[in-house]
Amino acid sequence: MRLRATDSDVVIGDGPEVSGPALSLLLAVSGRDAALADLDGPGLPALT
């Protein structure tokens, strides 16, 4: 999946996009469910 931070100039990966604040992306890929509400995009189901 492609992770795109909406509050900085960071884009990582390739595939369905998940976007949101950088901290929320970091928390989500670290397994923290609390940040999922801040994220959006077609790749979100795969992240959860």
Order of alpha helices (4+ residues) and beta strands (2+ residues): beta-beta-beta-alpha-alpha
